[in-house]
């Protein structure tokens, strides 16, 4: 029997419009394993974009629980999660799975520094959705140790940036650090072995910048998975939503960087 064409059939296929992007390899997207570290505001947006872009296999890592201050910029969190002190990673993973019947998202409620390093090996790419420098540097070092591309995002108010690290070539996040970054990172640790009490100030945050940065991160992930590294950011993309400007910068490898 001849196959019958049905008017409007293409509108039933969830990824019909995405398949019309010539370079996008959706089959590769479907089978890629993504390690997403951080399940706060940026993690919520990145997680949503990953699933809606076709990614199925994602592991979400975060040690924190949902707080009331998260609710105005976190899609998957609710007031009930605040009352229950629900783990962020679990809530985000559950929300991502609800977006697609094909999603297979798992969660790990753990300090990222204590994460089983086998997880880095079994995933194809790392997306950093972190809010502090020491943890960002830890993930950056594991990215280079295990040869996994890292796409890292960060925001402060209406300003944000995305950094793409492609080991073993090119500069890493630590190569692009300045002295003020190093000072903040060093405040977290003691050379004498004694505990250090350091209260990092709360940064201004709002949802529109988070949305922009998360979109750029997942877009770069799509390029990487589709074998289009030639189209990816060379290193860092800076966005200023207040002045309506953006720019791309490329960093040199720091000869003193321990990751190279």
N, C-alpha and C positions, 0 to 999 in steps of 0.2 A: 504494500500500500504506500502510495506516495505521501511524503510528509506534507501536512497542510500548514500553510502560513497563516498566522493569526494576527490580525491588525492590533497593534499596540503591544505585541509580545516583548519588544525590547524594553518597554517601560516596566516590565516585571522583573528584570535583571538588576539587582542592586548595584552592580559595578559596571553597568553598560556605559555610562558617561566616562568613567575612569579608563575603561578599555580603549576609548577613543584618543587617549594621550599616547602618541606613538612610541615613546621611549619607555613608558611605564611597564614594568614586568610584574604583573599581578600574581602570576604563579609563584614567583620568587617571594613576593610579599606574603602570600598565604603560608609559606613554609618557614619563613624566617623566625628565629627565636630572639626576642628582645628582652634585655635586662633593664628595667626601669628603676633607678634608685631615687627615692624621694616620692612621697605621696601627699604633698601639701597642695597649695594652689596650682603650682606649675604641673605637678604630677596629675592632678585631676584633669587639666586641659590636655596635656600630652596623652594621657590614657584614653580619653574620649576620641582624640584625633587618630590615635593608632588603630583602634578598633574600627572606626568609620572609614579608615583608609584601607582596611582589609587585613591588617595584622591580626593573627589568631593566637600565637603563642607568646605570651608576655609573662614575666615574673616581676611582681611589684615588691619593693623592699622599703620598709620604713619602720622605725622603732616607736614612733610617737602615737598619741591618741588624739581623737578629734576634739577641738576646742571651739567655743563660741565665736572667737575672733576669726575662725576659718570660714564661717558660713556665707559671707557676702561675696566670696570669690571661688568657692569650691562646689562644683556641680553635684558631686556624689554624696556630700555630707548633709546631714539633717540635724535638727535640734534633738531628736531621739538619740542620735549617735553621740552627741555631747553629753547627754544625761548618762548614757551607758559607758562613757569613756571608751568607745569602740576604737580598736586599732585602725589607724589610717590605711595601712596596706590592705587589710581585709575588706574595708568598706569600698575602697577604690577598685579592688579586684572584682568584688561583687557587682559594682555598678558597670564595669567594663563588660563583664560576662552578660549582663542584661541587655546590652546594646546589640548583640549578635548571637544567633544560635550556633555559630561556628567558633565563637571566641572560647579560648581555653586559657584563661588568665589565672595564675596562682599568686599567692601572697606569702611573704616572709616577714614576720614582725620581729625584727632584730636590728641591733646596731649595725650599721654598714661596715664599720671597722671590724666587727666580729663575724662577718658573713663568711660562710663556707666558700673558700676560693674555687672550689670545683664549679660553682655557679658561673664564674667568669668564663671558664673553659667551654661549657656546654651552650652558651649563648653566642649569637652571631654579632651582636652590636649592643652597645651600652648607651642609654639615654640618662643624662644626669639632670635631675630636677631638685637640686639641693639648695640650702639656704645658708651654708657656712663654708668658710675657706678650708679648714682642716679636713673635713669629710670630702670636699671636692678634690683636694690634693691626693687623698687616699685612693679614691676611685681612679683618678688620673694615673697614678703609679701602677695600679692593677691593669689599667687599659694597655699600658706599654709593656708590662710584664707578660701579659697573655696575648698580645698582638691583636687587641680588639678595638675597632673604631669607637671613639667616644664623642657623642654630641651633647654638649653641656649648655644649659641655659641658666640665666639669672636676671633678676629685676630689682629695681629700687624706684618706687614711685612710677613716673612715666618714662623711665629709662630702663633699657634692657639690653642684653647681649647674648649672642650664641657663639660658642667656640667649638670648632670641629678639630679633633685630634686624630690623625691617621697614622698610627705606629706601623713600621719604625721610622717612617719618613716625616719630616716637618716638625715644627715646634709643638710642644705640648702646653697644657695650661700653666704648668710651673714656669716654663720659659717666658711666659707673658706676664708673670707677676712682678709687681714693683715692691719697694721697701715697706710701704704701708700695709700691703697684703701680708708680707712676711711677719711684720710686727704683730698683727692680729692673730696669725696662726701660732706664733711662738707663745702668745699669752695663754694658750690652751694647755701648754705642756711645761713641766718643770725639769730643769737639768739636774736638780738634786734628788729627784725621785719623790719629792713631797707633792701632796695634792695642791692644785692651783684652783682658786675660785675666780672665775671670770664670767661676768655677766655681759653677754653681747647685746647691744641695744636693739630694740625692735625697729625694723626698717619699714618705711612707708610702702604700701602696696595697694594696687587696685586691679580690677579684672581685665580692663582693656589691654594693658601692657602684657599681662599674663597670656592673653589670647594671641596676641601678635607673636610673642616669643615662642609659644608652644607650636604655633602653625609653622614657623620657620624651622624649628627642630624636626618636626615630623616630615616636612618637605625634604629636608636634607637626608633624612633616613630613607625616604622613598628613592632618592637619587642613588644612594649607596647600594641599596638592595637591588636596584635595577641595573647595576653595573655602570652607572654614569658618574663615576668619581670626577670626570672632567668638568662636570657641571656644578660640583659642590663648592661650598665656601672654602677658600684657601686656609683660613684660620678663624678670624673673629669678625662677626657682624654686630655693629652697634646701632641701636635704635633709640631715638629721642622723640617720644610722642608729644612732648610739650613744644618743641621747636619744629616738629614735622620734618626731621632730617634723619638720614641713616648713612652709614658708611661701612666699607669692608676694609679690614687691615690684615696684613700678613706679618707674622713675627719671625725673627731669626731664632735658630736653635741656640740656646744658652750653653756655651761649652762647659759650664759648671753644673748644669742640671743633672741630677743623679739618674734621670730616666733615659739618658742618651749615652 
